[in-house]
Amino acid sequence: MKKSIIALLLVALVLPMAFAQGTSEEKPVELVYTMTAVPTDAHAGAMRVFKETVERVSNGQIKVLTYDSASLFKQEQEVSAVKSGQADMTATAASWLTDGSPWVGMFTAGYIFKTYDHMTSVLNGPIGQEVFNRIAKEQGIRPLGAEYLGTRQINLVEDRPIKTPSDLNGVNLRMPNSDSWIFLGKAMGANPTPISFSELYMALQTKTVDGQDNPLPTNKNAKFYEVTKSITITNHLVDSVWPAINEAKWQSLTEEQKGWVMEGVKAGIEYCDTTNLKAEAELVEFFKNEGLSIYQADIDAFAEHVLAQYLDSSYSDSWDMDMFKKIQAAGN
């Protein structure tokens, strides 16, 4: 009798433990995804596509919690939050990863990429995998791919074509007020003039500056087309944002789970790239209809000149030149 009572007690103790263990194993993996972008930005849309895709293909085994508009962390805090595990994912860029990996600074240089195709084939291919693996080892945060943000072009007050860097000689070109941006302006052949973005419309209207550089969607949204007469396609900075995950979190996932996450990353890239490429293509016609002239620069002439300025300066001291050469070869 005593043996039966003891056996029943043991069963009573073991069953709840086994049930609790099974419940724990079935609990979905959570990924906290934070970014600064507002909901209307294409890469914020890409985050939503990532969430929908991952939750669908994992059949709910992975749950993605999304936070946009810097509602969880400010932009300056995002990378640190992911590194420390306070968040699991963010959308970052090369410029935010240079402190821990100085060689990444070469991805902020003008004409490191000549075109969208050059950028995406590098960063979403074998070279990008090498770059991202190295960053993960050095910093504990792993980029998983590259989403297209847009390409910066030259926008002038005068109706003036810009073919080569010499055509920018004497042009007072507004640039953001930082050493790296000022260097890019000089490298392109212009006279860079730092002016706050909030003051730029008035500066163009009063001809305090001769022009500015921004992606075409920014030119439209800020209505710079109202106070300028020409845009030259220079493609001097093909910009991207990198969905990135805490390295320890990544390594804690099974191979199947990693596959689900990468399906979400690829779906997000497709959404973001398609959205921004479509917007840029449509905006060329929009600006023409608004009376602006659209010109095509000699991209090769610009790229050769601008990169030579970087390579002859201290800006390239920290670059991984073997990788730089591979990136450049991929664009030929």
C-alpha positions as MATLAB code, in Angstrom:
seq = 'MKKSIIALLLVALVLPMAFAQGTSEEKPVELVYTMTAVPTDAHAGAMRVFKETVERVSNGQIKVLTYDSASLFKQEQEVSAVKSGQADMTATAASWLTDGSPWVGMFTAGYIFKTYDHMTSVLNGPIGQEVFNRIAKEQGIRPLGAEYLGTRQINLVEDRPIKTPSDLNGVNLRMPNSDSWIFLGKAMGANPTPISFSELYMALQTKTVDGQDNPLPTNKNAKFYEVTKSITITNHLVDSVWPAINEAKWQSLTEEQKGWVMEGVKAGIEYCDTTNLKAEAELVEFFKNEGLSIYQADIDAFAEHVLAQYLDSSYSDSWDMDMFKKIQAAGN';
ca = [
       0.000    0.000    0.000;
       2.780    2.376    0.959;
       4.582    1.589   -2.305;
       1.448    2.476   -4.277;
       1.036    5.763   -2.436;
       4.712    6.637   -3.017;
       4.373    5.769   -6.722;
       1.325    7.991   -7.051;
       3.098   10.836   -5.321;
       6.068   10.508   -7.664;
       3.758   10.569  -10.681;
       2.051   13.641   -9.268;
       5.399   15.362   -8.912;
       6.877   14.312  -12.260;
       3.889   15.035  -14.515;
       3.708   18.805  -13.790;
       7.458   19.064  -14.329;
       7.254   17.230  -17.626;
       4.304   19.368  -18.702;
       6.129   22.563  -17.767;
       9.193   21.418  -19.703;
       7.118   20.686  -22.773;
       5.427   24.065  -22.527;
       8.823   25.765  -22.284;
      10.084   23.981  -25.375;
       7.034   25.046  -27.350;
       7.299   28.716  -26.374;
       8.049   30.817  -29.484;
      11.447   32.423  -29.923;
      11.047   36.201  -29.639;
      13.029   38.713  -31.695;
      12.853   42.346  -30.585;
      13.460   44.473  -33.715;
      14.054   48.206  -33.181;
      14.757   51.021  -35.649;
      14.693   54.802  -35.971;
      12.818   54.906  -39.294;
       9.251   56.201  -39.405;
       6.493   53.847  -40.626;
       6.400   55.377  -44.115;
      10.101   54.685  -44.782;
      10.740   51.739  -47.082;
      13.049   50.025  -44.603;
      10.392   50.306  -41.889;
       8.067   48.588  -44.341;
      10.785   45.984  -44.866;
      10.795   45.327  -41.104;
       7.058   44.633  -41.234;
       7.558   42.300  -44.207;
      10.323   40.555  -42.249;
       7.958   40.034  -39.308;
       5.121   38.720  -41.475;
       7.408   36.373  -43.404;
       9.266   34.930  -40.405;
       6.121   34.349  -38.384;
       4.441   32.692  -41.382;
       7.256   30.388  -42.492;
       8.044   29.409  -38.890;
       4.357   28.678  -38.261;
       4.508   30.964  -35.240;
       7.614   29.361  -33.756;
       9.376   32.731  -34.040;
       7.609   35.912  -32.951;
       8.959   39.294  -34.050;
       8.224   42.355  -31.913;
       8.724   45.520  -34.006;
       9.418   49.075  -32.827;
       9.843   51.943  -35.298;
      10.266   55.738  -34.914;
      12.951   55.301  -32.213;
      10.157   54.304  -29.815;
      12.383   51.782  -28.026;
      15.918   53.146  -28.506;
      17.320   56.323  -30.054;
      19.429   55.930  -33.180;
      22.639   56.490  -31.218;
      21.666   53.658  -28.838;
      20.479   51.001  -31.288;
      23.752   49.254  -32.104;
      24.792   49.186  -28.441;
      21.375   47.833  -27.468;
      21.704   44.965  -29.925;
      25.295   44.234  -28.915;
      24.279   44.062  -25.239;
      21.177   41.980  -25.934;
      18.683   44.652  -24.801;
      17.260   44.283  -28.309;
      17.791   41.451  -30.764;
      17.771   43.254  -34.109;
      18.073   46.674  -35.694;
      18.569   48.253  -39.109;
      21.977   49.907  -39.078;
      24.525   51.209  -41.561;
      28.267   51.118  -42.102;
      28.791   54.492  -40.416;
      27.462   53.120  -37.099;
      29.848   50.157  -37.146;
      33.150   51.954  -37.745;
      34.056   52.399  -34.067;
      34.331   48.664  -33.489;
      35.612   47.909  -36.993;
      37.463   50.941  -38.440;
      37.965   49.223  -41.818;
      34.161   49.399  -42.347;
      34.681   53.123  -42.954;
      35.433   52.353  -46.592;
      31.715   51.593  -47.095;
      30.933   55.255  -46.337;
      33.191   56.549  -49.137;
      31.896   58.062  -52.343;
      31.828   55.582  -55.251;
      32.698   52.536  -53.180;
      29.681   51.352  -55.197;
      28.941   52.696  -58.675;
      25.346   51.500  -59.004;
      22.554   49.775  -57.141;
      23.412   46.496  -58.891;
      27.043   46.815  -57.792;
      26.027   47.442  -54.178;
      23.502   44.644  -53.842;
      25.599   42.049  -55.677;
      28.507   42.747  -53.310;
      26.724   43.109  -49.978;
      24.154   40.390  -50.646;
      26.738   38.014  -52.102;
      29.915   36.185  -51.000;
      31.872   39.407  -50.340;
      29.100   40.712  -48.116;
      29.041   37.431  -46.224;
      32.759   37.814  -45.574;
      32.216   41.397  -44.398;
      29.328   40.470  -42.116;
      31.108   37.451  -40.615;
      34.073   39.634  -39.730;
      31.884   42.309  -38.133;
      30.097   39.620  -36.101;
      33.415   38.283  -34.812;
      34.762   41.753  -33.963;
      31.635   43.338  -32.477;
      29.031   40.741  -31.509;
      26.467   42.090  -33.971;
      25.858   40.308  -37.293;
      24.512   42.119  -40.385;
      22.301   39.728  -42.355;
      21.967   41.618  -45.638;
      21.708   45.039  -47.256;
      18.558   46.986  -48.133;
      18.689   49.819  -50.673;
      18.006   53.283  -49.252;
      18.601   55.389  -52.347;
      21.373   57.099  -54.294;
      22.522   60.689  -53.859;
      22.528   63.001  -56.902;
      23.565   66.601  -57.617;
      20.756   69.193  -57.659;
      21.624   72.724  -58.843;
      19.940   76.134  -58.768;
      21.036   76.736  -62.377;
      20.166   74.628  -65.409;
      23.671   73.258  -65.689;
      24.891   69.807  -66.721;
      27.666   68.211  -64.686;
      29.682   65.735  -66.723;
      32.969   65.404  -64.836;
      34.381   66.641  -61.493;
      35.906   69.663  -63.226;
      32.373   70.905  -63.926;
      31.873   71.315  -60.171;
      34.852   73.633  -59.841;
      33.699   76.743  -57.961;
      30.236   75.324  -57.252;
      29.158   76.026  -53.675;
      27.585   72.674  -52.897;
      25.706   72.264  -49.644;
      26.846   69.205  -47.682;
      25.930   67.939  -44.197;
      28.193   69.440  -41.546;
      30.656   66.656  -40.749;
      34.257   65.995  -41.755;
      33.371   62.951  -43.853;
      30.683   64.790  -45.827;
      32.886   67.843  -46.363;
      35.650   65.553  -47.629;
      33.262   63.924  -50.096;
      32.214   67.337  -51.434;
      35.836   68.344  -51.990;
      36.671   64.983  -53.540;
      33.872   65.504  -56.058;
      35.449   68.792  -57.149;
      33.014   71.195  -55.478;
      33.348   73.836  -52.801;
      31.418   72.138  -49.956;
      29.334   74.483  -47.821;
      27.888   73.148  -44.547;
      24.284   74.207  -44.014;
      21.636   72.639  -41.782;
      19.031   70.631  -43.663;
      16.263   72.734  -42.111;
      17.819   75.850  -43.665;
      18.582   74.345  -47.061;
      15.403   75.308  -48.933;
      15.957   78.994  -48.105;
      19.655   78.721  -48.962;
      18.757   77.393  -52.425;
      16.006   79.963  -52.887;
      18.332   82.870  -52.033;
      21.233   81.259  -53.926;
      23.363   81.231  -50.796;
      24.520   77.897  -52.236;
      24.579   76.760  -55.854;
      23.161   73.329  -55.143;
      22.841   70.341  -52.860;
      23.035   66.551  -52.961;
      20.367   64.110  -51.816;
      18.480   61.051  -53.074;
      15.625   61.889  -55.446;
      12.861   61.070  -52.919;
      14.373   63.593  -50.498;
      14.477   66.224  -53.249;
      10.768   65.734  -53.769;
       9.733   65.495  -50.127;
      11.684   68.636  -49.197;
      10.386   70.387  -52.354;
      13.866   71.405  -53.478;
      12.595   71.109  -57.065;
      10.690   74.371  -56.466;
      13.936   76.346  -56.108;
      16.308   74.438  -58.436;
      16.500   73.906  -62.187;
      18.563   70.787  -62.839;
      19.539   67.392  -61.483;
      22.589   65.458  -62.606;
      22.677   61.726  -62.002;
      26.080   61.216  -60.393;
      25.302   58.164  -58.209;
      28.073   59.319  -55.879;
      26.745   57.523  -52.818;
      24.688   54.342  -53.187;
      23.269   54.063  -49.698;
      22.133   50.950  -47.864;
      20.896   49.865  -44.447;
      21.815   46.512  -42.900;
      19.346   44.386  -40.894;
      21.541   43.085  -38.066;
      21.123   40.656  -35.173;
      22.846   40.079  -31.836;
      25.504   37.433  -32.543;
      24.796   35.378  -29.411;
      21.090   35.336  -30.301;
      21.938   34.244  -33.840;
      24.114   31.388  -32.614;
      21.363   30.282  -30.211;
      19.043   29.597  -33.157;
      18.851   26.205  -34.843;
      19.804   25.933  -38.511;
      16.112   25.704  -39.374;
      15.361   28.851  -37.393;
      18.247   30.689  -39.054;
      16.764   29.676  -42.401;
      13.406   31.172  -41.446;
      15.086   34.408  -40.374;
      16.986   34.640  -43.654;
      13.765   34.117  -45.599;
      12.416   37.156  -43.773;
      15.571   39.162  -44.484;
      15.391   38.359  -48.214;
      11.701   39.286  -48.347;
      12.469   42.586  -46.608;
      15.299   43.356  -49.027;
      13.042   42.690  -52.014;
      10.345   44.975  -50.610;
      12.698   47.822  -49.682;
      14.713   47.705  -52.903;
      11.667   47.459  -55.169;
       9.948   50.323  -53.349;
      12.913   52.694  -53.538;
      13.925   51.805  -57.106;
      10.341   52.358  -58.280;
      10.206   55.712  -56.496;
      13.489   56.867  -58.041;
      12.435   55.809  -61.555;
       9.117   57.610  -61.283;
      10.694   60.736  -59.819;
      12.859   61.354  -62.885;
       9.672   61.922  -64.870;
       8.150   63.900  -62.001;
      11.059   66.346  -61.979;
      10.982   66.655  -65.769;
       7.288   67.511  -65.566;
       8.140   70.138  -62.947;
      10.461   71.799  -65.478;
      13.838   70.506  -64.244;
      16.491   69.307  -66.676;
      17.915   65.842  -65.970;
      21.515   65.139  -66.975;
      23.761   62.068  -66.809;
      27.291   62.456  -65.465;
      30.291   60.426  -66.586;
      30.115   58.019  -63.647;
      33.459   56.381  -64.414;
      35.237   59.742  -64.507;
      33.693   60.733  -61.180;
      34.420   57.388  -59.545;
      38.060   57.372  -60.623;
      38.629   60.946  -59.430;
      36.761   60.671  -56.117;
      38.286   57.359  -55.051;
      41.751   58.684  -55.870;
      41.140   61.519  -53.389;
      40.279   59.023  -50.666;
      43.218   56.740  -51.415;
      45.650   59.668  -51.318;
      44.379   60.799  -47.905;
      44.356   59.496  -44.328;
      40.723   58.442  -44.772;
      41.841   55.168  -46.329;
      44.503   54.299  -43.718;
      42.185   51.886  -41.908;
      40.673   50.291  -45.032;
      41.095   46.619  -45.859;
      42.676   47.159  -49.257;
      42.373   43.528  -50.369;
      38.641   43.677  -49.769;
      38.437   47.117  -51.364;
      40.025   45.728  -54.536;
      37.558   42.838  -54.617;
      34.650   45.261  -54.265;
      35.929   47.471  -57.059;
      36.549   44.482  -59.343;
      32.951   43.360  -58.780;
      31.732   46.639  -60.265;
      33.615   46.333  -63.547;
];
